[in-house]
Amino acid sequence: MQAGLLAVMALAVLDRGGIATPLPSALFWPVAGLTALTCLANVASPSRPERRLWGPVTALMLAAALGTAFA
């Protein structure tokens, strides 16, 4: 289930960038919002390994999504 969700999220960002097959354009902003919430949750996690690994990974995912949105 998680892998499927991440694949759809990736396709929504790629679609916004004009790379992937067409998806509903309304899908991008919920994906960006979910990515932002995931980033915040990982950065605020009490688990140090989670903060150190997933904090930067999700921050880069968020930066890529927002870069695609405003490019």
C-alpha positions as CSV (number, residue, x, y, z in Angstrom):
1,M,0.0,0.0,0.0
2,Q,2.8,2.4,0.9
3,A,4.7,1.7,-2.2
4,G,1.6,2.3,-4.3
5,L,0.9,5.6,-2.6
6,L,4.5,6.8,-3.1
7,A,4.3,5.8,-6.8
8,V,1.2,7.9,-7.3
9,M,2.7,10.8,-5.4
10,A,5.8,10.6,-7.7
11,L,3.7,10.5,-10.8
12,A,1.7,13.5,-9.6
13,V,4.9,15.5,-9.2
14,L,6.3,14.3,-12.5
15,D,3.0,15.1,-14.2
16,R,3.2,18.7,-12.9
17,G,6.7,18.9,-14.4
18,G,5.4,17.7,-17.7
19,I,7.2,14.4,-17.7
20,A,4.7,11.7,-16.7
21,T,1.4,10.7,-18.2
22,P,-1.5,13.0,-17.5
23,L,-3.1,12.8,-14.0
24,P,-5.8,15.0,-12.6
25,S,-4.1,18.4,-12.0
26,A,-6.0,18.7,-8.7
27,L,-3.8,15.8,-7.3
28,F,-0.6,17.8,-7.1
29,W,-1.4,20.1,-4.2
30,P,-2.7,17.4,-1.9
31,V,0.5,15.4,-2.7
32,A,2.6,18.5,-1.9
33,G,0.7,19.0,1.3
34,L,1.1,15.4,2.4
35,T,4.9,15.7,1.6
36,A,5.1,18.8,3.8
37,L,3.3,17.1,6.7
38,T,5.6,14.1,6.3
39,C,8.7,16.3,6.4
40,L,7.5,18.1,9.5
41,A,6.7,14.8,11.2
42,N,10.1,13.4,10.4
43,V,11.9,16.5,11.6
44,A,9.9,16.7,14.8
45,S,10.2,12.9,15.5
46,P,11.7,12.0,18.9
47,S,13.7,9.3,17.2
48,R,17.2,10.6,16.4
49,P,17.8,8.1,13.5
50,E,14.5,9.0,11.9
51,R,15.3,12.7,12.1
52,R,18.8,12.2,10.8
53,L,17.8,9.9,7.9
54,W,14.2,10.7,6.9
55,G,14.3,14.4,7.8
56,P,16.7,15.3,5.0
57,V,15.1,12.8,2.6
58,T,11.6,14.2,3.0
59,A,13.0,17.8,2.9
60,L,14.5,17.1,-0.5
61,M,11.3,15.5,-1.6
62,L,9.4,18.7,-0.5
63,A,11.9,20.9,-2.2
64,A,11.6,19.0,-5.4
65,A,7.8,19.2,-5.3
66,L,7.8,22.9,-4.6
67,G,10.5,23.5,-7.2
68,T,8.2,21.8,-9.7
69,A,5.2,23.8,-8.6
70,F,6.8,27.2,-9.0
71,A,9.2,26.6,-11.9
